[in-house]
Amino acid sequence: MAVPIDHPRAAFIFGILGNVISFFAFLSPLKTFKRIWKRKSTEGFQSLPYVVALFSCIVWLYYATLKTNVFLLVTINSFGCAIEIIYILIYMIYADKRARYFCIAQFVAMNVMCLPTIILGTYFKLHGLVRVKVVGLICVIISTCVFVAPLSILVKVIRTKSVEFMPILLSSILTVSAIMWFCYGIFLKDIWITIPNVVGFTLGLIQMVVYLIYRGRGER
């Protein structure tokens, strides 16, 4: 006889695990920013990943305000907002003039122009379940873009046949995190949380396979 699954309890467990793993994922760039702080230069590092991550966290927080029983979505994205703001501030302090202006332009475009348009537009123009669905779809699109962005590294690995520039530890953490949030979405029966994390762990597995293939070739 099958044992029935307690969905709220299972969702809570996977949500806690997702928070813990995502916490370490958010902290993973600390090594990069320690290097920036020591060298007083952003060197060749780009600001876009941190600006996009902040944008994504804020939109997910907005989505969480439209739902119930998603407190664990609030906790991790609140932390994400705080840490990404710190990263962006450090980046702008040590970036050269051109990189700083480019970072500011990205920030303004996403978090000053696009974000209020999404929030105000959906809040005043849409209502009830329609608003939730539209904001959920926006979250899916943004999160999918965040997951797809690192694919440029795969192209570089395949072209150079070297895994030197592939952050496999971070890829592994993000893959496991995506699995946790996928399960969280499944047990909450929330399709908008589930969909992007299917993309996330699928792409993560592809990255790890590519890493193993080219790491093996490099050791020959």
C-alpha positions as CSV (number, residue, x, y, z in Angstrom):
1,M,0.0,0.0,0.0
2,A,1.4,3.4,-1.0
3,V,2.2,5.9,1.7
4,P,0.5,9.3,0.9
5,I,2.9,12.2,0.6
6,D,2.4,15.2,2.9
7,H,2.7,17.9,0.3
8,P,3.0,21.0,2.6
9,R,5.7,19.2,4.7
10,A,7.6,18.0,1.6
11,A,7.4,21.5,0.1
12,F,8.8,22.9,3.4
13,I,11.7,20.5,3.4
14,F,12.7,21.1,-0.2
15,G,12.2,24.9,0.4
16,I,14.6,24.8,3.3
17,L,17.2,22.8,1.3
18,G,16.7,25.2,-1.6
19,N,17.4,28.1,0.7
20,V,20.6,26.6,2.1
21,I,22.0,25.6,-1.3
22,S,21.0,28.9,-2.9
23,F,22.6,30.8,0.0
24,F,26.0,29.2,-0.9
25,A,25.3,29.9,-4.6
26,F,24.8,33.6,-3.8
27,L,28.0,33.7,-1.8
28,S,30.1,31.9,-4.5
29,P,31.2,35.2,-6.2
30,L,32.9,36.3,-2.9
31,K,36.2,35.0,-4.2
32,T,35.9,37.2,-7.3
33,F,35.0,40.3,-5.2
34,K,37.8,39.6,-2.8
35,R,40.2,39.6,-5.8
36,I,38.6,42.9,-7.0
37,W,39.0,44.5,-3.6
38,K,42.7,43.4,-3.3
39,R,43.7,44.5,-6.8
40,K,41.5,47.6,-6.7
41,S,40.3,46.7,-10.2
42,T,37.4,44.8,-11.8
43,E,39.8,43.6,-14.5
44,G,37.8,41.7,-17.1
45,F,34.9,40.7,-14.9
46,Q,31.4,41.7,-16.1
47,S,28.7,43.4,-14.0
48,L,25.8,41.9,-16.0
49,P,25.3,38.7,-14.0
50,Y,24.9,40.6,-10.8
51,V,22.5,43.2,-12.2
52,V,20.4,40.4,-13.8
53,A,20.4,38.4,-10.6
54,L,19.2,41.4,-8.6
55,F,16.5,42.0,-11.1
56,S,15.4,38.3,-10.9
57,C,15.3,38.3,-7.1
58,I,13.1,41.4,-7.0
59,V,10.6,40.1,-9.5
60,W,10.4,36.8,-7.6
61,L,9.8,38.8,-4.4
62,Y,7.0,40.6,-6.2
63,Y,5.6,37.2,-7.3
64,A,5.8,36.0,-3.7
65,T,3.6,38.9,-2.5
66,L,0.8,37.7,-4.8
67,K,0.9,34.1,-3.4
68,T,0.4,32.5,-0.1
69,N,2.6,29.9,1.7
70,V,5.8,30.9,-0.2
71,F,7.7,32.4,2.7
72,L,10.8,30.4,1.8
73,L,10.7,32.1,-1.6
74,V,10.8,35.4,0.2
75,T,13.7,34.6,2.5
76,I,16.2,33.5,-0.1
77,N,15.3,36.2,-2.6
78,S,15.6,38.9,0.1
79,F,19.1,37.6,0.9
80,G,19.8,37.5,-2.8
81,C,18.7,41.2,-3.2
82,A,21.0,42.3,-0.4
83,I,24.1,40.4,-1.5
84,E,23.7,41.4,-5.2
85,I,23.4,45.1,-4.2
86,I,26.7,44.7,-2.2
87,Y,28.4,43.1,-5.2
88,I,27.2,45.8,-7.6
89,L,28.4,48.6,-5.2
90,I,31.8,47.0,-4.9
91,Y,32.0,46.6,-8.7
92,M,31.2,50.3,-9.3
93,I,33.7,51.4,-6.7
94,Y,36.6,49.6,-8.4
95,A,35.5,49.6,-12.1
96,D,37.1,51.9,-14.6
97,K,35.0,54.8,-16.0
98,R,33.7,52.9,-19.0
99,A,32.8,49.7,-17.0
100,R,31.2,51.8,-14.3
101,Y,28.9,53.7,-16.7
102,F,28.0,50.4,-18.4
103,C,27.1,48.9,-15.1
104,I,25.0,51.9,-14.2
105,A,23.3,51.8,-17.6
106,Q,22.4,48.1,-17.1
107,F,21.1,48.8,-13.6
108,V,18.9,51.7,-14.7
109,A,17.5,49.8,-17.7
110,M,16.5,46.8,-15.6
111,N,15.9,47.9,-12.1
112,V,14.8,51.5,-12.6
113,M,12.9,51.4,-15.9
114,C,11.9,47.8,-16.6
115,L,11.1,46.7,-13.0
116,P,8.6,49.5,-12.2
117,T,6.9,49.0,-15.5
118,I,6.4,45.3,-14.7
119,I,5.2,45.9,-11.1
120,L,3.0,49.0,-11.8
121,G,1.6,47.6,-15.1
122,T,0.6,44.2,-13.6
123,Y,-0.6,45.7,-10.3
124,F,-3.0,48.3,-11.8
125,K,-3.9,46.7,-15.1
126,L,-4.3,43.1,-14.1
127,H,-6.2,41.4,-11.2
128,G,-6.5,38.2,-9.3
129,L,-5.4,35.0,-11.0
130,V,-4.5,36.7,-14.3
131,R,-2.0,38.9,-12.5
132,V,-0.4,35.9,-10.8
133,K,-0.1,34.0,-14.1
134,V,1.4,37.0,-15.9
135,V,4.0,37.7,-13.2
136,G,4.7,34.0,-12.9
137,L,5.4,33.9,-16.7
138,I,7.7,36.9,-16.4
139,C,9.6,35.1,-13.6
140,V,9.9,32.1,-15.8
141,I,11.4,34.1,-18.7
142,I,13.8,36.0,-16.5
143,S,15.0,32.8,-14.6
144,T,15.4,30.9,-17.9
145,C,17.6,33.8,-19.2
146,V,19.7,33.6,-16.0
147,F,20.1,29.8,-16.4
148,V,20.9,30.1,-20.2
149,A,23.5,32.9,-19.8
150,P,26.4,30.6,-18.7
151,L,26.1,28.6,-22.0
152,S,28.6,31.0,-23.5
153,I,31.2,29.2,-21.2
154,L,30.2,25.9,-22.8
155,V,31.0,27.3,-26.2
156,K,34.4,28.5,-25.0
157,V,35.1,25.1,-23.5
158,I,34.2,23.3,-26.7
159,R,36.2,25.7,-28.8
160,T,39.4,25.7,-26.7
161,K,38.9,22.0,-25.5
162,S,39.8,23.3,-22.0
163,V,37.7,23.4,-18.8
164,E,40.0,26.1,-17.2
165,F,37.2,28.7,-17.3
166,M,34.3,26.5,-16.3
167,P,33.3,27.0,-12.7
168,I,32.2,23.4,-12.2
169,L,31.7,23.8,-8.4
170,L,29.2,26.7,-9.0
171,S,27.5,24.8,-11.8
172,S,27.1,21.8,-9.5
173,I,25.7,24.0,-6.7
174,L,23.2,25.7,-9.1
175,T,22.1,22.3,-10.5
176,V,21.4,20.9,-7.1
177,S,19.6,24.1,-6.1
178,A,17.5,23.9,-9.2
179,I,16.5,20.3,-8.3
180,M,15.5,21.5,-4.8
181,W,13.4,24.3,-6.1
182,F,11.8,22.1,-8.8
183,C,10.6,19.7,-6.0
184,Y,9.5,22.7,-4.0
185,G,7.4,23.9,-7.0
186,I,6.0,20.4,-7.6
187,F,4.8,19.9,-4.0
188,L,3.3,23.4,-3.9
189,K,1.7,22.7,-7.3
190,D,3.2,25.9,-8.6
191,I,4.1,25.6,-12.3
192,W,5.9,29.0,-12.4
193,I,8.4,27.8,-9.8
194,T,8.7,24.4,-11.5
195,I,9.3,25.3,-15.1
196,P,12.5,27.4,-14.9
197,N,14.1,24.9,-12.6
198,V,13.5,22.1,-15.1
199,V,15.6,24.3,-17.5
200,G,18.1,25.0,-14.7
201,F,19.0,21.4,-13.7
202,T,18.9,20.2,-17.4
203,L,21.4,22.8,-18.4
204,G,23.4,22.1,-15.3
205,L,23.7,18.4,-16.1
206,I,24.8,19.3,-19.7
207,Q,27.5,21.5,-18.3
208,M,28.8,18.8,-16.0
209,V,28.8,16.2,-18.9
210,V,30.8,18.7,-21.1
211,Y,33.2,19.3,-18.2
212,L,33.8,15.5,-17.7
213,I,34.3,15.0,-21.4
214,Y,36.9,17.8,-21.9
215,R,38.5,17.3,-18.5
216,G,39.1,13.7,-19.5
217,R,40.6,14.7,-22.8
218,G,42.9,17.2,-21.0
219,E,44.3,14.6,-18.7
220,R,45.4,12.3,-21.6
